[in-house]
Amino acid sequence: MKTQVPKNFGPKFLSDGQIKFDLWAPDTDKVELCLENKELLMKRDKEGWFSICTNEAHVGSKYMFRINGDLKVPDPASKCQAVDVDGWSEVVKETYNWGNDSNWKGRPWHETVLYELHVGTFTEEGTFKAIEKKLDYFVELGVTAIELMPVADFPGKRNWGYDGVLMFAPDRTYGTPDDLKDLIKAAHEKGLMVFLDVVYNHFGPDGNYLYCYAKSGFFESKHTTPWGNAINFENRNVRDFYIENVLHWLEEYRFDGLRFDAVHEIKDDSPVNILEEIASVVKERIKDRHVHLVLENDDNIASLLHHYVAQWNDDFHHCVHIQITGEKGGYYEDYTDHTYYLARSLAEGFAFQGEISAYRGNTPRGENSRNLNVSSFVNFIQNHDQIGNRAFGERISALASEEAVKAAATLYLLAPTIPMVFMGEEWGCKTPFMFFCNLGADLSDSIRDGRRREFSRFPEFADPENRKKIPDPTTEATFISSKINWDNIDTEMMEFYKELLNIRKKNIVPLIPYIEHSRSTYEIKGTGHFTVKWFTNNGKILEITANFPENKVDWSINNG
């Protein structure tokens, strides 16, 4: 399948002052461009593209499309919504004053220390501008990159972000497109990278109008996902839509990298997988600065990491979680030999490299990962999923002793893999981070009931009365209670994290480019007690010895 750079989505400013509007609507015969005071008939081509060039619109104009003289829908490639996903799209200017940001070349991947945050709950204000005020905090902490959970426009005023339906538009509850660009520009000025989480495996259940005019093209029934029919990546127009979205965030917003959500639910039988094509286009288009593409992939497909810089390593998280909490239910059941799997995940990347997964129906999981770079794995002791997918959104600080958390933090922050801190973790934040959304009234009951049914298989929630105690994800109270409390900082814990990150910067980061992952070794000395060694090609050795029963982690660098 030939790679091409798409050109047909969203408004385009023409040299003669007109604006060109396009909509791919293969399932309809008539589309009109609706401006606030005029409706203009669009011309259809044989592929189902409707187009019009007009001087009736300008920057700031609000517009929608009318389908078959009836339903009015927003632009699926809207760059800005006036209010929410059901209403007017807005024409925004194509230019932004980046100033000296053109001199920003990014940072090499091995220097990365990620800090994952949710825009709406990281600060009281819940905006891009409020995050901008915290940039000095990140620098002082010692992280080098902030990673925003998805910001693509979602229905309602609050959402995790994984119900996005307008993939090109930052949600207005967080601010304007320029507010987001201001944040990225200011971060770069302070030496910080900015990453964005993108969701290409489904659309949210509310506000997605593609089913009304492009269902036959955008979705296919031979593959299903947890959210319904899979997205049809065998269609060239669909592929172009997502490739253009990638370039939109990386070129127009100058993000330093993207994290692709749950790519195991991206179903594509094309000769060239869409993920490979995306990586190829980015490599071809952006050559003047560092850009890092990261995956989340439950299937542990090592071969994809020849195209992508890294993958979130859930294996590491699950092993260390069992080690410090003792929890063994659900997907943790695969990791009962947690000491072995923990040491292996540190030394080799994946814990499961083709072994049988009991939790996944006794099927093989994963591929050999020993020959990948040690920096191909992003390790963490908590993230939005591992907290928010719990019934009450408990953080690791509420599930394990402070000593155990410190031991786990030492292990993952001083290993040569790429670390990721979840917002507030660095100062022992105990505020829960629960699942929340603000979907339409028709969906609220099913979301609430479905959330509670998910936990019915857990012994503690077998009783329906206990399930009623699970917070309602549709209420504003659940969202408000998930905002982190900046007035309750454990300064001793924060100083501990700062010290670890300073050690990492001085002693670990310089070694990472020279580590030969295939030579790493591990030795199990007892339950929770192991040693991992990483060897460099310039004669140095990084060695970590962990003894979790004693809540103790030692580290050393051997120049051997």
C-alpha positions as CSV (number, residue, x, y, z in Angstrom):
1,M,0.0,0.0,0.0
2,K,1.6,3.3,-1.2
3,T,2.4,5.7,1.5
4,Q,1.2,9.3,0.9
5,V,0.7,12.4,2.9
6,P,-3.0,13.2,3.1
7,K,-4.3,16.6,2.1
8,N,-8.1,16.4,2.4
9,F,-9.1,16.7,6.0
10,G,-10.1,20.0,7.7
11,P,-10.3,23.6,6.3
12,K,-7.5,24.7,4.0
13,F,-6.6,28.4,3.4
14,L,-6.0,29.0,-0.3
15,S,-3.7,31.6,-1.9
16,D,-6.7,33.5,-3.3
17,G,-8.2,34.1,0.2
18,Q,-10.8,31.5,0.0
19,I,-11.1,28.6,2.4
20,K,-11.6,25.0,1.1
21,F,-13.8,22.7,3.1
22,D,-13.8,18.9,2.6
23,L,-15.9,16.1,4.1
24,W,-15.5,12.4,3.3
25,A,-19.1,11.1,3.5
26,P,-19.3,8.0,1.3
27,D,-22.7,6.9,2.7
28,T,-24.6,10.0,1.7
29,D,-25.6,11.9,-1.5
30,K,-25.9,15.4,-0.3
31,V,-23.8,17.6,2.0
32,E,-24.1,21.3,2.7
33,L,-21.6,23.6,4.4
34,C,-23.5,25.4,7.1
35,L,-22.1,28.8,8.2
36,E,-23.9,30.9,10.8
37,N,-25.8,32.8,8.2
38,K,-25.6,30.7,5.0
39,E,-25.8,27.2,3.7
40,L,-23.7,26.2,0.6
41,L,-24.1,23.0,-1.4
42,M,-20.9,21.0,-1.6
43,K,-19.8,19.0,-4.7
44,R,-19.4,15.2,-4.5
45,D,-16.7,13.2,-6.3
46,K,-16.8,9.4,-7.0
47,E,-15.0,8.5,-3.8
48,G,-17.5,10.2,-1.6
49,W,-15.5,13.4,-1.0
50,F,-17.7,16.6,-0.7
51,S,-15.8,19.8,-1.3
52,I,-16.4,23.6,-1.6
53,C,-14.2,26.7,-1.8
54,T,-15.7,29.9,-0.5
55,N,-14.8,33.4,0.6
56,E,-17.8,33.5,2.9
57,A,-15.7,32.0,5.8
58,H,-12.7,33.4,7.7
59,V,-10.7,32.8,10.8
60,G,-13.3,32.6,13.7
61,S,-16.1,31.4,11.4
62,K,-18.3,28.7,12.9
63,Y,-19.4,25.9,10.6
64,M,-21.0,22.5,10.5
65,F,-22.1,20.1,7.7
66,R,-25.7,19.2,7.0
67,I,-26.2,15.6,5.9
68,N,-28.9,14.8,3.3
69,G,-30.7,18.0,4.2
70,D,-31.3,16.9,7.8
71,L,-28.6,16.1,10.4
72,K,-26.0,18.8,11.2
73,V,-22.6,17.4,12.2
74,P,-19.3,18.9,13.3
75,D,-16.2,18.5,11.1
76,P,-14.5,15.2,12.1
77,A,-11.2,17.0,11.5
78,S,-12.2,20.2,13.4
79,K,-9.2,21.9,14.9
80,C,-11.4,23.7,17.4
81,Q,-14.9,23.4,18.7
82,A,-16.8,26.6,19.8
83,V,-18.3,24.7,22.8
84,D,-18.5,20.9,22.6
85,V,-18.4,18.0,20.2
86,D,-22.1,18.3,19.2
87,G,-21.9,21.9,18.1
88,W,-20.1,24.3,15.8
89,S,-16.6,23.7,14.6
90,E,-14.5,26.9,14.3
91,V,-12.0,28.0,11.7
92,V,-8.7,28.7,13.4
93,K,-5.6,30.5,12.1
94,E,-2.9,28.3,10.6
95,T,-0.1,30.5,11.9
96,Y,1.3,30.7,15.4
97,N,4.3,32.7,16.7
98,W,6.7,30.0,17.8
99,G,9.5,32.5,18.1
100,N,12.8,30.8,18.8
101,D,11.2,27.4,19.2
102,S,12.5,26.5,15.7
103,N,15.9,26.2,17.5
104,W,14.5,23.4,19.7
105,K,15.8,20.1,18.6
106,G,14.3,18.0,21.4
107,R,16.2,15.7,23.6
108,P,17.6,12.2,22.9
109,W,15.4,9.4,24.1
110,H,17.8,8.0,26.7
111,E,17.5,11.3,28.7
112,T,13.8,10.8,29.0
113,V,12.1,10.8,32.4
114,L,8.4,10.9,31.8
115,Y,5.7,12.5,34.0
116,E,2.2,11.4,33.1
117,L,-0.6,13.8,34.0
118,H,-4.3,14.4,33.4
119,V,-4.9,18.1,32.4
120,G,-8.2,18.3,34.3
121,T,-7.1,16.9,37.6
122,F,-3.4,18.0,37.8
123,T,-4.3,21.5,39.0
124,E,-7.4,23.0,40.6
125,E,-8.0,25.0,37.4
126,G,-7.6,22.0,35.1
127,T,-6.2,24.0,32.2
128,F,-3.2,24.2,29.9
129,K,-2.4,27.6,31.3
130,A,-2.3,26.2,34.9
131,I,0.2,23.5,33.8
132,E,2.4,26.2,32.3
133,K,2.7,27.7,35.7
134,K,4.1,24.4,37.0
135,L,6.9,24.1,34.5
136,D,9.6,25.2,37.0
137,Y,8.3,22.5,39.3
138,F,9.1,19.8,36.7
139,V,12.6,21.1,36.1
140,E,13.3,21.2,39.8
141,L,12.0,17.7,40.3
142,G,14.3,16.3,37.6
143,V,11.9,15.0,35.0
144,T,12.6,15.8,31.4
145,A,9.2,15.2,29.7
146,I,5.6,15.8,30.6
147,E,3.1,13.4,29.0
148,L,-0.5,14.6,28.7
149,M,-3.3,12.1,28.8
150,P,-5.5,12.5,25.7
151,V,-6.8,16.0,25.1
152,A,-8.8,15.3,21.8
153,D,-12.2,16.8,22.2
154,F,-14.6,14.6,24.2
155,P,-18.3,15.0,25.1
156,G,-19.1,16.9,28.3
157,K,-16.9,18.8,30.7
158,R,-14.8,16.0,32.2
159,N,-13.3,12.8,30.9
160,W,-10.2,10.7,31.2
161,G,-9.7,11.5,27.5
162,Y,-10.2,8.0,26.1
163,D,-13.7,8.9,24.9
164,G,-12.5,11.5,22.4
165,V,-14.4,11.9,19.1
166,L,-12.8,14.9,17.4
167,M,-9.2,13.9,17.1
168,F,-7.7,17.2,15.9
169,A,-9.3,19.6,18.4
170,P,-8.0,20.1,22.0
171,D,-10.9,20.0,24.3
172,R,-12.2,23.5,25.1
173,T,-12.5,22.8,28.9
174,Y,-8.7,22.8,28.9
175,G,-8.2,25.9,26.8
176,T,-7.7,27.0,23.2
177,P,-5.4,25.6,20.6
178,D,-3.1,28.5,21.2
179,D,-3.1,27.8,25.0
180,L,-1.8,24.3,24.3
181,K,0.9,25.7,21.9
182,D,1.9,28.3,24.6
183,L,2.4,25.4,27.0
184,I,4.6,23.4,24.6
185,K,6.6,26.5,23.6
186,A,7.2,27.4,27.3
187,A,8.1,23.9,28.1
188,H,10.7,23.8,25.4
189,E,12.2,27.1,26.6
190,K,12.9,25.3,29.9
191,G,14.3,22.2,28.3
192,L,11.3,20.0,28.8
193,M,9.8,17.7,26.2
194,V,6.0,17.4,25.9
195,F,4.3,14.1,24.8
196,L,0.7,13.5,24.0
197,D,-1.4,10.3,24.4
198,V,-3.4,9.5,21.3
199,V,-6.2,7.0,20.9
200,Y,-6.5,5.4,17.4
201,N,-8.3,2.1,18.4
202,H,-11.8,3.5,18.8
203,F,-14.0,6.6,19.2
204,G,-16.0,7.5,22.3
205,P,-19.6,6.4,22.6
206,D,-21.1,9.9,22.5
207,G,-20.6,12.6,19.8
208,N,-19.2,10.4,17.1
209,Y,-21.2,11.2,13.9
210,L,-19.0,9.2,11.5
211,Y,-21.5,6.4,11.7
212,C,-24.1,8.7,10.1
213,Y,-22.3,9.3,6.9
214,A,-19.1,7.2,6.7
215,K,-19.8,4.0,8.5
216,S,-19.1,1.8,5.5
217,G,-15.7,3.4,5.1
218,F,-14.5,4.0,8.7
219,F,-15.6,0.8,10.4
220,E,-15.5,-2.9,9.6
221,S,-17.2,-5.9,11.1
222,K,-14.7,-8.7,10.5
223,H,-12.8,-7.5,13.6
224,T,-14.3,-6.3,16.9
225,T,-12.8,-4.5,19.8
226,P,-14.1,-3.9,23.4
227,W,-15.8,-0.8,22.0
228,G,-17.5,-2.4,19.0
229,N,-16.5,-2.8,15.3
230,A,-12.9,-2.1,14.6
231,I,-11.7,0.9,12.7
232,N,-11.1,0.1,9.0
233,F,-7.4,0.7,8.5
234,E,-7.6,-1.1,5.1
235,N,-9.3,1.9,3.7
236,R,-6.8,4.5,2.3
237,N,-8.9,7.5,3.4
238,V,-9.1,6.2,7.0
239,R,-5.3,5.6,7.0
240,D,-4.8,9.1,5.8
241,F,-7.1,10.5,8.5
242,Y,-4.9,9.1,11.2
243,I,-1.6,9.8,9.5
244,E,-2.7,13.5,9.1
245,N,-3.6,13.5,12.8
246,V,-0.2,12.3,13.8
247,L,1.4,15.0,11.7
248,H,-1.0,17.6,13.1
249,W,0.2,17.0,16.6
250,L,3.9,16.7,15.8
251,E,4.2,19.5,13.2
252,E,1.5,22.0,14.0
253,Y,1.8,21.7,17.8
254,R,5.4,20.6,17.9
255,F,4.9,17.8,20.4
256,D,8.1,15.9,21.0
257,G,6.4,12.5,21.0
258,L,3.2,10.5,21.0
259,R,2.1,7.6,23.1
260,F,-0.3,5.3,21.1
261,D,-3.0,3.8,23.3
262,A,-3.7,0.0,23.3
263,V,-2.4,-0.8,19.8
264,H,-3.3,-4.4,20.4
265,E,-6.8,-3.3,19.6
266,I,-5.8,-1.7,16.3
267,K,-6.8,-4.4,13.7
268,D,-5.2,-4.1,10.3
269,D,-4.8,-6.8,7.7
270,S,-3.1,-4.5,5.2
271,P,0.2,-5.5,3.6
272,V,1.8,-2.7,5.6
273,N,0.4,-2.3,9.1
274,I,-0.9,1.3,9.8
275,L,1.5,1.5,12.8
276,E,4.5,0.8,10.5
277,E,3.2,3.4,7.9
278,I,2.8,6.0,10.6
279,A,6.4,5.5,11.9
280,S,7.7,5.6,8.3
281,V,5.9,8.9,7.5
282,V,7.1,10.5,10.6
283,K,10.7,9.5,9.9
284,E,10.4,10.9,6.4
285,R,8.8,14.1,7.4
286,I,10.5,15.2,10.6
287,K,14.3,15.1,10.4
288,D,15.4,18.3,12.1
289,R,14.5,17.3,15.7
290,H,14.1,14.4,18.0
291,V,10.6,12.9,17.8
292,H,9.7,9.8,19.9
293,L,6.9,7.4,19.2
294,V,5.8,5.1,22.1
295,L,3.4,2.2,22.2
296,E,1.1,0.6,24.7
297,N,0.7,-3.0,23.5
298,D,-0.6,-5.8,25.7
299,D,0.5,-8.4,23.2
300,N,4.2,-7.7,23.8
301,I,5.1,-7.7,20.0
302,A,8.8,-7.0,20.1
303,S,9.0,-6.6,16.3
304,L,7.0,-3.4,16.4
305,L,9.8,-1.8,18.5
306,H,12.0,-1.8,15.5
307,H,9.8,1.0,14.3
308,Y,8.9,2.6,17.7
309,V,11.3,3.9,20.3
310,A,9.7,2.1,23.3
311,Q,6.6,0.5,24.9
312,W,5.0,0.8,28.2
313,N,6.1,-2.3,30.2
314,D,3.1,-3.5,32.1
315,D,5.0,-6.7,32.9
316,F,7.4,-4.7,35.1
317,H,4.5,-3.0,36.8
318,H,2.5,-6.1,37.6
319,C,5.6,-7.9,39.0
320,V,6.6,-5.0,41.3
321,H,3.0,-4.4,42.3
322,I,2.7,-8.0,43.6
323,Q,6.0,-7.7,45.3
324,I,5.1,-4.7,47.4
325,T,1.3,-5.2,47.9
326,G,0.8,-9.0,47.8
327,E,-2.2,-8.6,45.5
328,K,-2.6,-11.6,43.1
329,G,-6.1,-11.3,41.6
330,G,-7.1,-10.6,38.1
331,Y,-4.3,-10.2,35.6
332,Y,-1.8,-10.4,38.4
333,E,-2.4,-14.2,38.5
334,D,0.0,-14.6,35.6
335,Y,2.9,-13.3,37.8
336,T,2.8,-15.6,40.8
337,D,6.5,-16.3,40.2
338,H,6.9,-12.5,40.6
339,T,10.6,-12.4,41.7
340,Y,11.7,-14.3,38.6
341,Y,9.4,-12.2,36.3
342,L,10.5,-8.9,37.9
343,A,14.2,-9.7,37.5
344,R,13.6,-10.9,33.9
345,S,11.6,-7.8,33.0
346,L,14.4,-5.6,34.1
347,A,17.1,-7.6,32.4
348,E,15.4,-8.5,29.2
349,G,12.4,-6.2,28.8
350,F,9.3,-8.4,28.7
351,A,8.5,-10.9,31.4
352,F,6.4,-12.9,28.9
353,Q,8.3,-13.6,25.7
354,G,6.1,-16.4,24.3
355,E,5.1,-18.1,27.5
356,I,1.6,-19.3,28.1
357,S,-0.7,-16.7,29.8
358,A,-3.3,-18.3,32.0
359,Y,-5.2,-15.0,32.4
360,R,-5.5,-14.7,28.6
361,G,-7.0,-18.2,28.1
362,N,-3.8,-20.2,28.2
363,T,-2.5,-18.7,25.0
364,P,1.1,-17.7,24.2
365,R,2.0,-14.1,24.8
366,G,4.9,-12.0,23.7
367,E,8.0,-12.2,21.6
368,N,11.7,-12.3,22.5
369,S,12.9,-8.9,23.6
370,R,16.5,-9.5,24.6
371,N,17.9,-7.9,21.5
372,L,16.0,-4.6,21.8
373,N,17.6,-1.6,23.4
374,V,17.4,-1.3,27.1
375,S,15.6,2.0,26.6
376,S,12.8,0.3,24.6
377,F,10.8,-0.2,27.8
378,V,9.0,2.5,29.9
379,N,8.7,1.3,33.5
380,F,6.5,2.6,36.2
381,I,5.0,1.7,39.5
382,Q,1.6,3.3,38.7
383,N,-0.1,5.1,35.9
384,H,-3.7,6.2,35.0
385,D,-4.8,2.7,34.1
386,Q,-3.3,0.9,37.1
387,I,-4.9,3.4,39.5
388,G,-8.1,4.3,37.7
389,N,-9.1,0.7,36.8
390,R,-9.4,-0.1,40.5
391,A,-12.8,0.2,42.1
392,F,-11.9,3.1,44.3
393,G,-8.9,4.5,42.4
394,E,-6.3,3.8,45.1
395,R,-2.8,4.9,44.4
396,I,0.2,2.7,45.3
397,S,0.8,4.9,48.4
398,A,-2.5,3.6,49.8
399,L,-1.7,0.0,49.1
400,A,1.9,-0.5,50.2
401,S,4.1,0.8,53.0
402,E,6.1,3.9,52.4
403,E,9.3,1.9,52.7
404,A,8.1,-0.5,50.1
405,V,7.1,2.3,47.7
406,K,10.5,3.9,48.2
407,A,12.2,0.5,47.4
408,A,10.1,0.2,44.2
409,A,10.8,3.8,43.2
410,T,14.5,3.3,43.7
411,L,14.4,0.2,41.5
412,Y,12.7,1.8,38.5
413,L,14.2,5.2,38.7
414,L,17.8,3.9,38.8
415,A,17.4,1.1,36.2
416,P,18.5,2.0,32.7
417,T,15.0,1.6,31.3
418,I,12.9,4.7,30.8
419,P,11.0,5.7,34.0
420,M,7.6,7.3,34.1
421,V,6.2,9.1,37.2
422,F,2.4,9.5,37.6
423,M,1.3,12.9,38.8
424,G,1.7,13.3,42.6
425,E,3.5,10.1,43.0
426,E,6.7,11.9,43.8
427,W,5.3,13.4,47.0
428,G,3.3,10.5,48.2
429,C,-0.1,11.8,46.9
430,K,-2.9,9.7,48.3
431,T,-5.8,11.4,46.5
432,P,-7.5,8.7,44.5
433,F,-7.6,8.9,40.7
434,M,-10.9,7.3,39.7
435,F,-12.5,6.7,36.3
436,F,-14.8,9.6,35.4
437,C,-16.8,10.9,32.4
438,N,-19.6,13.2,31.6
439,L,-21.4,11.5,28.7
440,G,-25.0,12.1,27.8
441,A,-27.9,11.3,30.1
442,D,-28.9,8.3,28.0
443,L,-25.5,6.7,28.6
444,S,-24.9,7.6,32.3
445,D,-26.9,4.6,33.6
446,S,-25.2,2.1,31.4
447,I,-21.7,3.5,32.2
448,R,-22.4,3.4,35.9
449,D,-24.0,-0.1,35.9
450,G,-21.3,-1.4,33.5
451,R,-18.5,-0.1,35.8
452,R,-20.0,-1.9,38.7
453,R,-20.5,-5.1,36.8
454,E,-16.9,-5.1,35.9
455,F,-16.0,-5.7,39.6
456,S,-18.7,-8.3,40.3
457,R,-16.2,-11.2,39.7
458,F,-14.0,-9.9,42.6
459,P,-14.9,-11.6,45.9
460,E,-15.2,-8.3,47.8
461,F,-17.9,-7.1,45.3
462,A,-19.9,-10.3,44.9
463,D,-22.6,-8.7,47.1
464,P,-24.6,-6.2,45.0
465,E,-24.8,-3.9,48.1
466,N,-21.0,-3.6,48.1
467,R,-21.0,-2.8,44.4
468,K,-23.2,0.2,45.1
469,K,-20.3,1.6,47.1
470,I,-18.2,1.9,44.0
471,P,-18.1,5.6,43.1
472,D,-20.4,6.7,40.3
473,P,-18.1,7.7,37.4
474,T,-20.7,10.0,35.9
475,T,-20.9,12.5,38.8
476,E,-18.9,15.7,39.2
477,A,-18.0,14.6,42.7
478,T,-16.0,11.7,41.4
479,F,-14.0,14.0,39.2
480,I,-13.5,16.6,41.9
481,S,-12.2,14.0,44.3
482,S,-9.6,12.9,41.8
483,K,-7.9,16.3,41.7
484,I,-4.5,16.1,43.4
485,N,-4.1,18.1,46.5
486,W,-1.1,20.4,46.3
487,D,-1.6,21.5,49.9
488,N,-0.7,18.0,51.2
489,I,2.8,17.5,49.9
490,D,5.1,15.0,51.7
491,T,8.3,17.0,51.4
492,E,10.4,14.2,52.6
493,M,9.2,11.9,49.9
494,M,9.6,14.6,47.3
495,E,13.2,15.1,48.3
496,F,13.7,11.4,48.1
497,Y,12.5,11.4,44.4
498,K,14.6,14.4,43.6
499,E,17.7,12.7,45.0
500,L,17.0,9.6,42.9
501,L,16.5,11.5,39.7
502,N,19.7,13.5,40.4
503,I,21.6,10.2,40.8
504,R,20.0,8.9,37.6
505,K,21.0,12.0,35.7
506,K,24.6,11.9,36.8
507,N,25.3,8.1,36.9
508,I,22.7,6.2,34.9
509,V,21.8,8.3,31.9
510,P,25.4,8.5,30.6
511,L,25.6,4.7,30.5
512,I,22.4,4.0,28.6
513,P,23.6,4.5,25.0
514,Y,26.4,2.0,25.7
515,I,24.5,-0.8,27.3
516,E,24.2,-4.0,25.3
517,H,20.9,-5.4,26.3
518,S,21.6,-8.9,25.0
519,R,24.4,-9.3,27.5
520,S,22.3,-8.4,30.6
521,T,22.0,-11.0,33.3
522,Y,19.9,-11.7,36.4
523,E,20.3,-13.9,39.4
524,I,17.5,-15.0,41.8
525,K,18.7,-15.2,45.4
526,G,15.4,-15.7,47.1
527,T,11.8,-14.5,47.2
528,G,12.0,-10.8,46.5
529,H,15.8,-10.9,46.4
530,F,17.7,-10.7,43.1
531,T,20.5,-9.0,41.2
532,V,20.4,-7.6,37.7
533,K,23.6,-6.6,35.8
534,W,23.7,-4.5,32.6
535,F,27.0,-4.5,30.6
536,T,28.2,-1.7,28.4
537,N,30.4,-1.9,25.3
538,N,33.0,0.4,27.0
539,G,33.7,-2.0,29.9
540,K,31.3,-0.6,32.6
541,I,28.7,-2.5,34.6
542,L,25.5,-1.3,36.1
543,E,24.3,-3.6,38.9
544,I,21.2,-3.4,41.0
545,T,20.5,-5.7,43.9
546,A,17.0,-5.7,45.4
547,N,15.8,-7.3,48.6
548,F,12.2,-6.5,48.9
549,P,11.4,-8.5,52.1
550,E,13.8,-6.2,53.8
551,N,12.4,-3.1,52.0
552,K,15.9,-2.5,50.8
553,V,17.4,-1.7,47.3
554,D,21.1,-1.1,46.8
555,W,22.6,0.2,43.6
556,S,26.2,0.4,42.3
557,I,28.1,1.1,39.1
558,N,31.0,-1.2,38.4
559,N,33.5,0.2,35.9
560,G,34.9,-3.4,35.7
